[in-house]
Amino acid sequence: MNNTSSSPSPARWFRVLRSVTKSRSESNRKSSSSLLCEDVLRRARDAFTSGKTKPYSFRLLQLKAILQMLETHEEDFVDALDKDMHRPRFETVLSEIITVKNEALYAMKNLEKWMSPEPVQKNMVSLLDNCFVQKEPVGLVLIVGGWSFPIELSLIPMIGAVAAGNCVVLKPSETNSHTANLLRMLLPEYMDTCCYPVISEEHGDLMEVLENTFDHVFYIGDRTIGKQVMQAAAKYLTPVTMVLGGKNPCYIDNSCDIITAARRIAWARYINSGQNSLAPEYVLCHPDIKNRLINELCYWVQDFYGKNPQESPHYGRMASTEHYRRVKDLLSSGQVAFGGQTDDGERYIAPTVLTDVQESDAIMEQEILGPILPIFTAQTLEEAISFINKKGRPLTIYVYSGNPEVISQIMCCTSSGSFCSNDNMIQNLYTSLPCGGIGNSGVGIYKGKYSFDTFSHSRACVLRNNIVECVTYLRYPPYAEKTLRLMKWACTLSKKKNSNWCSIL
């Protein structure tokens, strides 16, 4: 019998061999990156276990190091973001450098107070006890930085985790390669390398990194990856904080100053080429003012960037080719009122306003993160509120109105991570205000004292002595109705609003 026809051909053997070789190579790469990541994490956890990060003096020193790094290398960060996103220097300094420096200064100024034990109210039973809440670091924290503002979205949460006394593993976004490389180069020069390592793709992708155990995971990014991060963290019961964005509405009331509103909305939507999760995602206005609003937006875009924004030194580009293509595809929704021009070679998308967009269009099903602004109309305030609530709870809600009742009604009848009237994104400049989403737009909050609390464990502490035995002996068996009445009186909270009796035995 001739078996020649059943024997594998040389070409097939070559394909099989190549496949096996590729599989082994990939396996070795993953093994190598996993070992590298495990070594970094082991050293960081050992540093935390040693207690190195807990003293006030050490935390303060590391916060000062972040501040010094930003002051010394401001122009390096400006140059990196110019290479990554064609970002104007003004935008980088204002929206990232100053914001992060203020966060560090705020933490340094308040750190000693934040670390101090917090006294609690006491009742008759605990009157002689020393009762307080002690803020303790949670341990080893993973921070996955966002790409739209890579300095701010990496260092602001890191400042909170450092202030709280944790060891931090920072994974900056690889989308902005120049900025990520600069952070990886500079942070080890200024901060303790064992306590605050910066990892890259050579340590594995995000899901590979999450195969290791952490004490808290902080993630800024899109909802799809966010769900995967939460699932990976749930395996180890690791708490997470997530900022996921959403469809931020902007309601324009007939009573507002449309010129000012259009100017502020145009700035917020098109700064950083629209790559901002706090920017307005769509506008709702009455049909009577729609055309005037579009004309004013067009006017201010030309005032900001000239008749051809592509030639303006004040207008940036999409951060990556992948992101550019995704945002470009969204231009197929509705009709272009103005803008709409693109350039594949430069990853350029012009400041654009869309009309006649349907709620089912792709642009209303995902976060835009680009320089496109759809405009919808609503006949009444109630209709606008209903429209907003159908889109889930966003990261923020904006309203422009000269009527306080309109502002109050929207604030009371909707839910969002933050709320701002008669301006856009200004809430992000306040270090004393939290940032974070709710529902689909995120889990947890950060910034300022809220970051410190997010990365801290509130430890309940009661320091007792034997003197209180003259009261607490009543709790022991054998039980009697008389002693139960005494214990109820001593332990029960008062119905009076201003009573100081609190807590239980």
C-alpha positions in Angstrom: 0.0 0.0 0.0 1.2 3.5 -0.9 1.1 5.8 2.2 2.6 8.8 0.5 -0.7 10.7 0.2 -1.3 10.5 4.0 2.1 11.8 5.0 2.3 15.5 6.0 3.9 17.8 3.4 7.1 19.7 4.2 5.1 23.0 4.1 2.7 21.6 6.7 5.5 20.4 8.9 7.0 23.9 8.7 3.7 25.6 9.7 3.3 23.2 12.7 6.9 23.8 13.8 6.5 27.5 13.5 3.3 27.4 15.5 4.9 25.4 18.3 7.9 27.7 18.4 5.7 30.8 18.5 3.7 29.2 21.3 6.7 28.3 23.3 8.2 31.8 22.7 5.0 33.4 23.9 4.9 31.2 27.0 8.5 32.0 27.8 7.8 35.7 27.4 4.8 35.5 29.8 6.8 33.5 32.3 9.6 36.0 32.2 7.3 39.0 32.6 5.5 37.3 35.4 8.7 36.6 37.3 9.8 40.2 36.8 6.5 41.5 38.1 6.5 39.1 41.1 10.0 40.3 42.0 9.0 44.0 41.9 5.8 43.3 44.0 7.7 41.2 46.5 10.2 43.9 47.2 7.4 46.5 47.5 5.4 44.3 49.9 8.5 43.6 52.0 9.1 47.4 52.2 5.6 47.9 53.5 5.9 45.1 56.0 9.0 46.6 57.3 7.0 49.7 58.3 9.2 52.0 56.2 6.3 54.0 54.7 4.3 54.6 57.8 6.2 57.4 59.6 5.0 61.0 59.0 8.5 62.1 58.1 8.9 59.5 55.4 5.5 60.3 53.8 6.2 64.0 53.8 9.6 63.4 52.2 8.1 61.4 49.3 5.4 64.1 48.7 8.1 66.8 48.6 9.9 64.6 46.1 6.9 64.5 43.7 6.6 68.3 44.0 10.3 68.8 43.3 10.1 66.4 40.3 7.3 68.5 38.7 9.1 71.8 39.4 12.4 70.6 38.0 11.1 68.8 35.0 8.1 70.9 34.0 9.4 71.5 30.5 10.2 67.8 30.0 6.6 66.9 30.7 5.4 69.6 28.4 7.7 68.3 25.6 6.6 64.7 26.2 2.9 65.6 25.9 3.6 67.7 22.8 5.2 64.6 21.2 2.3 62.3 22.4 -0.7 64.5 21.7 0.5 67.8 20.1 -0.7 69.2 23.5 -0.2 73.0 23.8 2.1 74.0 26.7 -0.6 76.2 28.3 -3.0 73.2 28.6 -0.3 70.9 30.0 0.8 73.4 32.7 -2.7 74.5 33.7 -4.5 71.1 33.6 -1.8 68.8 34.7 1.3 70.4 36.3 -0.4 73.0 38.5 -3.2 70.6 39.4 -0.8 67.8 40.6 1.4 70.3 42.4 -1.6 71.7 44.3 -2.6 68.2 45.2 0.8 67.5 46.7 0.9 70.8 48.5 -2.6 70.2 49.9 -1.6 66.8 51.2 1.7 68.1 52.7 -0.2 70.9 54.5 -2.9 68.6 56.0 -1.0 65.3 56.4 -0.3 65.6 60.1 -4.0 66.3 60.8 -5.2 63.5 58.6 -2.9 61.0 60.4 -4.1 62.1 63.8 -6.5 59.8 65.7 -10.2 60.9 65.3 -12.1 61.0 68.6 -15.6 59.7 68.7 -18.6 60.4 70.8 -19.2 58.2 73.9 -22.0 57.0 76.1 -22.2 56.2 79.8 -20.6 52.8 79.4 -17.7 54.1 77.3 -17.3 57.4 79.2 -14.0 56.4 80.9 -12.6 54.7 77.7 -10.2 56.2 75.2 -12.2 55.7 71.9 -10.9 56.9 68.6 -10.5 56.0 64.9 -7.0 55.5 63.6 -6.3 55.8 59.9 -3.9 53.1 58.8 -2.4 52.3 55.3 -4.1 49.4 53.5 -0.8 48.0 52.2 0.3 47.5 48.6 -1.7 49.6 46.1 -1.8 49.2 42.3 -2.6 52.5 40.4 -3.5 52.1 36.7 -3.2 55.6 35.3 -5.5 57.1 32.6 -4.3 58.2 29.2 -6.2 61.4 28.5 -4.3 63.4 31.2 -1.5 61.0 32.0 0.4 63.0 34.6 -2.7 64.0 36.6 -4.4 60.7 36.3 -1.3 58.9 37.5 0.1 61.2 40.2 -3.0 62.5 41.9 -4.2 59.1 43.1 -0.5 58.2 43.8 -0.2 61.3 46.1 -3.2 60.1 48.1 -1.8 56.6 48.4 1.6 57.9 49.5 0.1 60.3 52.0 -1.9 57.4 53.5 1.4 55.5 54.0 1.1 52.8 51.4 3.5 51.2 49.0 2.4 52.0 45.4 2.9 50.2 42.1 2.2 52.6 39.3 1.3 51.4 35.8 1.0 54.5 33.6 -0.9 54.3 30.3 1.2 53.1 27.4 -1.0 55.2 25.0 1.2 58.2 25.8 4.6 56.5 25.3 6.8 59.5 25.8 5.0 60.6 29.0 5.0 57.0 30.4 8.7 56.6 29.7 9.4 60.0 31.4 7.5 58.9 34.5 9.4 55.6 34.5 12.7 57.4 34.3 12.0 60.3 36.7 10.1 58.7 39.6 12.9 56.4 40.6 15.3 59.4 40.7 13.1 61.2 43.2 11.2 58.5 45.2 12.1 55.3 47.0 12.4 52.7 44.3 11.4 49.7 46.5 8.2 51.4 47.8 7.1 53.1 44.6 8.0 51.1 41.5 6.8 52.1 38.1 6.0 49.1 35.8 5.6 48.7 32.1 4.6 46.2 29.5 7.8 44.2 30.2 6.1 43.3 33.5 3.1 41.9 31.6 -0.2 43.4 30.5 -2.8 44.6 33.0 -4.6 41.3 33.3 -1.3 39.5 33.9 -0.3 42.1 36.6 -3.7 41.6 38.3 -3.0 37.9 38.7 -1.0 39.0 41.7 -2.5 40.1 45.0 -2.9 43.8 46.0 -4.6 45.5 48.9 -6.3 48.1 46.7 -6.6 48.6 43.0 -7.2 52.1 41.5 -8.2 52.2 37.8 -9.0 55.0 35.4 -10.3 54.0 32.0 -13.1 52.6 30.0 -16.0 50.5 31.3 -15.1 47.3 29.4 -11.6 47.0 30.9 -13.0 48.2 34.2 -15.3 45.2 34.4 -12.3 42.9 33.8 -10.3 44.7 36.5 -13.1 44.3 39.0 -13.5 40.6 38.1 -9.8 40.0 38.5 -9.8 41.9 41.9 -12.8 40.0 43.1 -10.8 36.8 42.9 -8.7 38.0 45.9 -11.5 40.2 47.5 -9.4 43.2 46.7 -11.3 46.6 47.0 -11.3 48.8 43.9 -11.7 52.4 43.0 -12.7 53.1 39.4 -13.3 56.2 37.4 -15.0 55.1 34.2 -16.6 58.3 32.6 -20.0 58.3 31.0 -22.4 60.4 29.0 -22.1 63.8 30.7 -25.1 66.0 29.8 -25.1 69.8 29.5 -28.5 71.4 29.8 -28.9 74.9 28.4 -31.9 76.8 29.8 -33.5 79.7 27.9 -32.7 82.1 30.8 -29.0 81.7 30.6 -26.4 83.9 29.0 -25.9 81.9 25.7 -22.8 83.8 24.7 -21.0 82.9 27.9 -22.4 79.4 28.0 -21.2 78.7 24.4 -17.8 80.1 25.2 -17.3 77.9 28.2 -18.8 74.8 26.6 -16.5 75.2 23.5 -13.5 75.4 25.8 -14.5 72.4 27.8 -15.4 70.2 24.9 -12.4 71.0 22.7 -9.5 71.4 25.2 -7.1 68.5 24.8 -8.9 67.7 21.5 -11.9 66.6 23.6 -10.0 63.8 25.3 -11.4 64.4 28.7 -13.9 62.3 30.7 -15.3 65.4 32.5 -16.1 67.2 29.2 -19.8 67.6 28.2 -20.8 64.7 26.0 -24.0 66.2 24.6 -26.1 69.3 24.9 -29.8 69.6 25.6 -31.5 72.9 24.8 -34.9 74.3 23.7 -35.5 74.2 19.9 -35.9 78.0 19.9 -32.3 78.6 20.9 -30.7 75.6 19.1 -29.5 77.5 16.0 -28.2 80.5 18.0 -26.3 78.1 20.3 -24.7 76.4 17.3 -23.7 79.8 15.8 -22.2 80.9 19.1 -20.2 77.6 19.4 -18.9 78.1 15.9 -17.9 81.6 16.6 -15.9 80.7 19.7 -14.2 77.8 18.0 -12.9 80.2 15.4 -12.0 82.7 18.1 -10.0 80.0 19.9 -8.4 78.2 17.0 -8.9 80.3 13.9 -10.7 79.3 10.7 -8.5 76.2 10.3 -7.8 74.6 13.7 -5.4 72.1 12.1 -3.0 75.0 11.7 -3.5 76.3 15.2 -0.7 75.8 17.8 -3.4 75.8 20.4 -5.2 72.6 19.2 -4.0 69.1 19.9 -4.3 65.7 18.3 -5.8 62.3 19.2 -3.5 60.3 21.5 -3.3 57.2 19.3 -4.2 55.8 15.9 -6.7 53.4 17.4 -8.4 56.1 19.3 -8.4 58.4 16.3 -10.2 55.8 14.2 -12.8 55.1 16.8 -13.7 58.8 17.2 -13.6 59.4 13.4 -16.2 56.6 13.0 -18.5 58.5 15.3 -18.7 61.3 12.8 -21.1 59.2 10.8 -23.8 59.9 13.4 -26.3 62.7 12.6 -25.4 65.7 10.5 -22.3 67.9 10.8 -23.3 71.5 11.7 -19.7 72.6 11.5 -16.3 71.0 11.6 -16.0 67.3 10.7 -12.6 67.5 8.9 -10.1 64.8 9.6 -6.5 63.9 8.7 -5.3 60.3 9.1 -1.6 61.3 8.9 -1.8 63.7 11.8 -4.6 62.0 13.8 -6.5 65.3 13.5 -10.2 65.7 14.0 -11.6 69.2 13.8 -13.8 70.7 16.6 -17.3 69.4 15.5 -20.9 69.9 16.4 -23.5 67.3 15.3 -27.3 67.7 14.9 -30.1 65.2 14.1 -28.3 62.5 16.2 -30.5 59.6 17.2 -30.4 58.2 20.7 -29.6 54.8 19.3 -26.6 56.1 17.3 -23.1 54.8 18.2 -22.0 58.2 19.5 -24.7 58.0 22.2 -23.8 54.5 23.2 -20.2 55.1 24.2 -18.0 57.8 25.8 -16.8 60.1 23.0 -13.4 61.3 24.4 -12.9 63.4 21.3 -13.8 66.8 19.8 -17.4 66.1 18.8 -20.5 67.6 20.5 -24.0 66.3 19.6 -26.9 68.7 20.3 -30.4 67.5 21.2 -33.5 69.5 21.9 -36.1 69.2 24.7 -39.3 71.2 24.9 -39.5 71.2 28.7 -37.2 70.8 31.7 -39.0 67.6 32.6 -38.3 66.2 29.2 -34.6 67.1 29.6 -34.4 65.5 33.0 -36.0 62.3 31.6 -33.5 62.2 28.7 -30.6 62.6 31.2 -31.8 59.8 33.5 -32.3 57.4 30.6 -28.5 57.5 29.9 -27.5 56.2 33.3 -25.6 58.1 36.0 -22.7 60.1 34.4 -19.5 61.3 35.9 -20.8 64.8 35.9 -23.8 66.9 35.0 -23.8 70.5 33.8 -26.5 73.1 33.6 -26.5 76.7 32.4 -29.4 78.8 33.7 -30.1 82.1 35.3 -32.9 80.6 37.3 -31.9 79.0 40.6 -35.0 76.8 40.6 -34.0 75.2 37.3 -30.6 74.4 38.7 -32.0 73.0 41.9 -34.6 70.8 40.1 -31.9 69.2 37.8 -29.6 68.7 40.8 -32.4 67.1 42.9 -33.9 64.9 40.1 -30.7 63.5 38.7 -27.7 61.6 40.0 -24.0 61.9 39.0 -20.5 61.8 40.3 -20.4 65.6 40.4 -22.5 68.6 39.4 -21.7 72.1 38.2 -23.8 75.0 37.1 -22.9 77.8 34.7 -19.5 76.4 33.9 -17.7 73.2 32.9 -15.0 71.1 34.6 -14.2 73.9 37.1 -14.9 71.4 39.9 -11.7 69.5 39.0 -9.6 72.5 40.2 -10.8 72.2 43.8 -8.5 70.0 45.8 -11.2 70.0 48.6 -13.8 68.4 46.3 -13.9 64.7 45.6 -13.7 63.2 42.1 -15.4 59.9 41.1 -18.4 58.3 39.5 -21.5 56.5 40.6 -23.1 53.4 39.0 -21.8 52.9 35.5 -19.5 55.9 35.8 -17.4 54.5 38.5 -16.8 53.2 42.0 -15.4 55.3 44.9 -13.9 58.8 45.1 -10.5 60.4 45.3 -8.6 63.7 45.5 -7.4 65.5 48.6 -8.6 64.1 51.9 -10.9 61.7 50.0 -7.8 60.1 48.4 -6.2 59.7 51.8 -9.4 58.0 53.1 -9.7 55.8 50.1 -6.2 54.3 50.6 -6.6 54.1 54.4 -8.3 51.7 56.7 -10.4 53.2 59.5 -9.4 51.2 62.5 -11.7 51.3 65.5 -9.7 51.6 68.7 -10.9 51.3 72.3 -8.4 51.6 75.1 -9.9 50.4 78.4 -8.8 50.0 82.0 -10.1 48.1 84.9 -11.9 51.1 86.5 -14.9 50.6 84.2 -15.5 47.1 85.7 -17.7 48.9 88.3 -20.2 49.4 85.5 -19.4 46.6 83.0 -19.9 43.9 85.6 -23.6 44.3 85.0 -23.2 42.4 81.6 -22.2 39.1 83.2 -24.5 36.2 84.0 -26.5 35.3 85.9 -28.9 37.8 84.2 -31.5 39.8 86.0 -34.2 42.2 84.9 -33.0 44.9 87.1 -29.4 44.9 85.6 -30.9 44.7 82.1 -32.8 48.0 82.7 -29.6 49.6 83.9 -27.7 48.4 80.9 -30.4 49.6 78.5 -30.2 53.0 80.1 -26.4 53.2 79.8 -26.2 51.8 76.3 -29.2 53.2 74.4 -28.8 56.2 72.2 -30.7 59.3 73.2 -33.6 60.6 71.0 -32.4 64.2 71.5 -30.7 65.6 68.4 -27.8 67.3 70.4 -27.1 64.4 72.7 -23.5 63.4 73.1 -24.2 59.8 74.0 -23.2 57.6 71.1 -22.0 54.1 70.3 -22.7 50.9 72.2 -20.8 48.6 74.6 
